[in-house]
Amino acid sequence: MKRFKIFVSTAFLIAACNVFLQAQDLNTAIEAYNLGATAAQEGNYVTAIEHLDRALELGSALGEEGASVVTDCKNLIPQLYLRYAKELAANGDVASSLPFLDKAAETAVKYGDQTGIQDEVKDLTSKVYYIIANEAFGKKDFAGAIESYKKVLELDPTNGIAYLRLGQSAANSNMEDEAIASLQKAAEYGQADNARKLMASIYLKNALGAQKNKDWEQVYQSALKASELTDNVQSYKLLGLSAMELKRFPEALVAWENVMRADPQAKDINTTYYRLAVVNESLGNKSVACSFYNQILTDPNFKSIAEYKIKTELKCE
């Protein structure tokens, strides 16, 4: 009987100790939470998160007793990661904000956040990558710009300006196919005019390169695409020249008429008249050809050929 009393007393003592230790752990968890909350109010976010992580660990070990502390920590930690990321970005340290944005998203998912923080993180991350991409673009670091613009578009796939800048970066990196694909997307998402101009400039560049190699079919195809995208005199000229070389005179006629209409007072308008005379002559339009040859009779560059055509070959009236 005496042993039993001793046993009961020992058991009671152990239970009392457990209660005391548990209460002590709860107080430690609460204290850690309070330290974290205070640090957060003071803007010391890294310190705050460290204290809250400790409070969360202690509270989790306490089960039901620590449930309230655990809930409060889980609600606050993702918010603090986001606040710190915003602070870094606002102060111009945009690259350093990315790891904290990642942690904000990660802890929001892990802790079952219901406040919409993940959407906010996604939006801010997209903006941060856009800033980084623009900085790289400004420094002509087109490889870096391409990488960051792609990250923007992973987060915001309808960002027309990002597609436009991606297309520019790809074009400057001689990645023509990727540039065209990106610019087509840019046109789809509100940047049609700018995208068309940039695509036209890519095709025009190709046409000029092909002209140097006298690859007239390539000149024709590229100039045609450029002229379809924007009203550009140089594109029409290249289209007209290549069409003449390829003996596609109806297409050449349309191209040179567009050149003439674009700038009737151009310094080289007599060259355009000469081309129109040759094309119309090739198409059998004698009277029209004669009228254009007559317009260049006083130009020393074309006088001889114009006189020959008018008097001898075409016998213009």
Wavefront OBJ file of the C-alpha trace (Angstrom):
o trace
v 0.000 0.000 0.000
v 2.841 2.330 0.799
v 4.469 1.646 -2.594
v 1.257 2.519 -4.371
v 1.137 5.892 -2.652
v 4.670 6.549 -3.739
v 3.747 5.622 -7.294
v 0.742 7.929 -7.328
v 2.806 10.758 -5.981
v 5.477 10.188 -8.637
v 2.892 10.056 -11.412
v 1.296 13.232 -10.155
v 4.683 14.912 -10.042
v 5.476 13.861 -13.641
v 2.100 15.127 -14.848
v 2.602 18.388 -13.056
v 6.046 18.742 -14.590
v 4.651 18.029 -18.044
v 1.970 20.671 -17.591
v 4.577 23.109 -16.369
v 6.942 22.364 -19.276
v 4.143 22.556 -21.792
v 3.050 25.893 -20.414
v 6.635 27.044 -20.515
v 6.957 25.960 -24.183
v 3.711 27.740 -25.025
v 4.962 30.881 -23.373
v 8.205 30.576 -25.349
v 6.243 30.151 -28.575
v 4.067 33.175 -27.765
v 7.131 35.189 -26.882
v 8.767 34.255 -30.197
v 5.608 35.240 -32.044
v 5.441 38.579 -30.247
v 9.082 39.267 -31.055
v 8.360 38.491 -34.700
v 5.276 40.713 -34.772
v 7.204 43.568 -33.197
v 10.080 43.215 -35.649
v 7.571 43.205 -38.525
v 6.019 46.446 -37.293
v 9.480 47.987 -37.242
v 10.146 46.833 -40.798
v 12.773 44.255 -39.791
v 11.267 41.562 -41.962
v 14.130 39.057 -41.997
v 14.354 39.105 -38.191
v 10.583 38.899 -37.938
v 10.446 35.811 -40.146
v 13.190 34.125 -38.093
v 11.201 34.620 -34.870
v 7.970 33.486 -36.495
v 9.594 30.360 -37.894
v 10.737 29.549 -34.355
v 7.267 30.231 -32.951
v 5.748 28.024 -35.647
v 8.119 25.178 -34.797
v 7.369 25.422 -31.072
v 3.633 25.779 -31.594
v 3.496 22.795 -33.923
v 5.195 20.606 -31.305
v 2.477 21.525 -28.772
v -0.435 20.170 -30.804
v -3.786 21.667 -29.829
v -2.195 23.895 -27.199
v -0.134 25.677 -29.832
v -2.748 25.713 -32.612
v -3.508 29.418 -32.256
v 0.167 30.380 -32.476
v 0.621 28.120 -35.499
v -2.336 29.698 -37.300
v -1.135 33.227 -36.620
v 2.371 32.396 -37.842
v 1.103 30.767 -41.028
v -1.052 33.801 -41.779
v 1.769 36.270 -41.261
v 4.888 34.628 -42.710
v 3.876 34.718 -46.413
v 2.794 38.335 -46.013
v 6.163 39.300 -44.568
v 8.067 37.671 -47.418
v 5.913 39.653 -49.836
v 6.336 42.927 -47.925
v 10.098 42.537 -47.876
v 10.169 41.756 -51.604
v 8.123 44.888 -52.302
v 10.473 46.973 -50.189
v 13.524 45.689 -52.055
v 11.903 46.298 -55.443
v 10.774 49.791 -54.449
v 14.334 50.631 -53.431
v 15.654 49.546 -56.821
v 17.073 46.201 -55.703
v 14.727 44.302 -57.998
v 16.886 41.203 -58.544
v 17.217 40.644 -54.786
v 13.436 40.687 -54.412
v 12.979 37.525 -56.498
v 14.024 34.935 -53.856
v 11.636 36.516 -51.361
v 8.819 36.518 -53.880
v 9.495 32.822 -54.412
v 9.338 32.242 -50.637
v 6.121 34.226 -50.391
v 4.511 32.022 -53.025
v 5.983 28.845 -51.565
v 4.830 29.527 -47.993
v 1.423 30.728 -49.183
v 0.851 27.359 -50.855
v 2.361 25.423 -47.964
v 0.271 27.203 -45.321
v -2.965 27.294 -47.309
v -3.189 31.068 -47.681
v -6.662 32.212 -48.724
v -5.978 35.936 -49.146
v -4.930 35.825 -52.805
v -1.272 36.406 -52.082
v -0.221 33.999 -54.847
v -1.839 36.181 -57.508
v -0.171 39.258 -56.073
v 3.199 37.494 -56.045
v 2.716 36.391 -59.645
v 1.910 39.925 -60.767
v 4.851 41.472 -58.925
v 7.277 38.787 -60.136
v 6.232 39.498 -63.715
v 6.885 43.214 -63.204
v 10.282 42.545 -61.615
v 11.393 40.384 -64.558
v 10.123 43.066 -66.933
v 12.331 45.670 -65.231
v 15.319 43.305 -65.367
v 14.634 42.577 -69.046
v 14.392 46.262 -69.932
v 17.670 46.984 -68.157
v 19.373 44.201 -70.116
v 17.829 45.471 -73.359
v 19.104 48.989 -72.636
v 22.620 47.603 -72.169
v 22.289 45.607 -75.434
v 22.507 42.400 -73.456
v 19.965 40.807 -75.762
v 20.554 37.257 -74.522
v 19.758 38.385 -70.969
v 16.779 40.387 -72.197
v 15.381 37.376 -74.073
v 15.680 35.187 -70.971
v 13.875 37.698 -68.759
v 11.153 38.610 -71.269
v 10.365 34.912 -71.575
v 9.949 34.718 -67.801
v 7.605 37.698 -67.947
v 5.515 35.904 -70.539
v 5.419 32.686 -68.537
v 3.675 34.677 -65.817
v 1.734 37.065 -68.064
v 1.167 35.393 -71.453
v -0.935 38.275 -72.815
v 1.695 40.985 -72.314
v 1.935 42.471 -75.802
v 4.778 44.864 -74.959
v 6.888 42.011 -73.581
v 6.322 40.077 -76.823
v 7.316 43.182 -78.782
v 10.549 43.637 -76.810
v 11.273 39.927 -77.054
v 10.894 40.183 -80.815
v 13.271 43.160 -80.924
v 15.826 41.327 -78.798
v 15.599 38.218 -80.964
v 15.944 40.294 -84.141
v 19.046 41.986 -82.741
v 20.421 38.508 -82.002
v 19.820 37.369 -85.612
v 17.121 34.957 -84.437
v 14.719 35.806 -87.223
v 12.183 32.999 -86.801
v 11.833 33.595 -83.066
v 11.618 37.347 -83.653
v 8.786 36.984 -86.182
v 6.897 34.545 -83.924
v 7.155 36.941 -80.972
v 6.109 39.951 -83.037
v 3.091 38.076 -84.349
v 2.092 37.482 -80.743
v 2.691 41.155 -79.972
v 0.309 42.057 -82.800
v -2.252 39.671 -81.343
v -2.061 41.382 -77.954
v -2.476 45.042 -78.756
v 0.808 45.992 -80.437
v -0.191 45.501 -84.071
v 1.227 48.723 -85.547
v 4.610 48.491 -83.841
v 4.873 44.766 -84.497
v 4.118 45.167 -88.199
v 6.802 47.865 -88.552
v 9.385 45.694 -86.820
v 8.512 42.623 -88.884
v 8.737 44.721 -92.029
v 12.194 45.946 -91.000
v 13.335 42.330 -90.529
v 12.115 41.331 -93.998
v 13.603 44.498 -95.507
v 16.969 43.688 -93.957
v 16.753 40.208 -95.499
v 15.907 41.681 -98.879
v 18.901 44.030 -98.765
v 21.188 41.154 -97.799
v 19.864 39.024 -100.643
v 20.321 41.901 -103.095
v 24.048 41.970 -102.342
v 24.189 38.299 -103.331
v 21.904 38.880 -106.320
v 19.511 36.293 -104.959
v 16.556 37.915 -106.669
v 13.986 35.337 -105.609
v 14.863 35.929 -101.973
v 14.829 39.682 -102.556
v 11.384 39.375 -104.094
v 9.901 37.218 -101.335
v 11.313 39.301 -98.487
v 10.424 42.639 -100.090
v 6.913 41.363 -100.781
v 6.417 40.452 -97.123
v 7.794 43.812 -96.014
v 5.514 45.712 -98.392
v 2.474 43.756 -97.188
v 3.186 44.773 -93.612
v 3.836 48.480 -94.050
v 3.797 51.178 -96.720
v 7.549 51.504 -97.286
v 9.149 53.006 -100.402
v 12.360 51.025 -100.068
v 10.410 47.773 -99.915
v 8.513 48.731 -103.087
v 11.771 49.594 -104.858
v 13.352 46.258 -103.969
v 10.180 44.469 -104.951
v 10.122 46.314 -108.290
v 13.793 45.622 -109.042
v 13.601 41.929 -108.192
v 10.360 41.489 -110.121
v 12.035 43.013 -113.180
v 15.040 40.727 -112.797
v 12.675 37.763 -112.543
v 10.613 39.101 -115.467
v 7.480 39.318 -113.335
v 6.421 42.498 -115.052
v 2.835 42.829 -113.741
v 4.163 42.680 -110.175
v 6.980 45.074 -111.101
v 4.449 47.541 -112.509
v 2.425 47.589 -109.280
v 5.587 48.030 -107.215
v 6.928 50.982 -109.244
v 3.509 52.651 -109.334
v 3.502 52.448 -105.534
v 6.955 54.056 -105.466
v 5.722 56.891 -107.683
v 2.580 57.470 -105.622
v 4.498 57.426 -102.332
v 6.598 60.468 -103.237
v 5.927 62.135 -106.615
v 8.495 64.845 -105.800
v 11.311 62.460 -104.871
v 14.816 63.419 -105.999
v 15.131 60.137 -107.890
v 11.655 60.287 -109.443
v 13.164 60.107 -112.952
v 14.665 56.741 -112.081
v 11.166 55.583 -111.146
v 9.818 56.951 -114.452
v 12.518 55.026 -116.299
v 11.609 51.796 -114.517
v 7.929 52.374 -115.302
v 8.797 52.988 -118.947
v 10.767 49.728 -119.165
v 8.070 47.697 -117.420
v 5.248 49.105 -119.532
v 7.296 48.487 -122.654
v 7.802 44.862 -121.585
v 4.059 44.516 -121.025
v 3.303 45.931 -124.472
v 1.883 49.176 -123.150
v 3.572 51.282 -125.848
v 1.760 54.576 -125.301
v 2.295 54.506 -121.550
v 5.964 53.594 -122.029
v 6.352 56.501 -124.440
v 4.832 58.939 -121.966
v 7.334 57.939 -119.292
v 10.290 58.085 -121.720
v 9.172 61.592 -122.648
v 9.216 62.655 -119.000
v 12.934 61.827 -118.696
v 14.117 63.313 -121.998
v 15.740 66.300 -120.290
v 17.513 64.203 -117.630
v 21.162 63.765 -118.698
v 21.237 60.339 -117.059
v 18.431 59.031 -119.268
v 18.391 61.359 -122.302
v 20.213 58.995 -124.685
v 18.154 55.904 -123.923
v 14.913 57.915 -123.892
v 15.611 59.458 -127.315
v 16.506 56.060 -128.765
v 13.322 54.458 -127.440
v 11.090 57.333 -128.539
v 12.531 57.866 -132.026
v 13.927 54.508 -133.069
v 12.579 51.544 -131.159
v 9.044 52.547 -130.134
v 8.589 55.288 -132.681
v 6.434 57.231 -130.236
v 4.010 59.747 -131.748
l 1 2 3 4 5 6 7 8 9 10 11 12 13 14 15 16 17 18 19 20 21 22 23 24 25 26 27 28 29 30 31 32 33 34 35 36 37 38 39 40 41 42 43 44 45 46 47 48 49 50 51 52 53 54 55 56 57 58 59 60 61 62 63 64 65 66 67 68 69 70 71 72 73 74 75 76 77 78 79 80 81 82 83 84 85 86 87 88 89 90 91 92 93 94 95 96 97 98 99 100 101 102 103 104 105 106 107 108 109 110 111 112 113 114 115 116 117 118 119 120 121 122 123 124 125 126 127 128 129 130 131 132 133 134 135 136 137 138 139 140 141 142 143 144 145 146 147 148 149 150 151 152 153 154 155 156 157 158 159 160 161 162 163 164 165 166 167 168 169 170 171 172 173 174 175 176 177 178 179 180 181 182 183 184 185 186 187 188 189 190 191 192 193 194 195 196 197 198 199 200 201 202 203 204 205 206 207 208 209 210 211 212 213 214 215 216 217 218 219 220 221 222 223 224 225 226 227 228 229 230 231 232 233 234 235 236 237 238 239 240 241 242 243 244 245 246 247 248 249 250 251 252 253 254 255 256 257 258 259 260 261 262 263 264 265 266 267 268 269 270 271 272 273 274 275 276 277 278 279 280 281 282 283 284 285 286 287 288 289 290 291 292 293 294 295 296 297 298 299 300 301 302 303 304 305 306 307 308 309 310 311 312 313 314 315 316 317
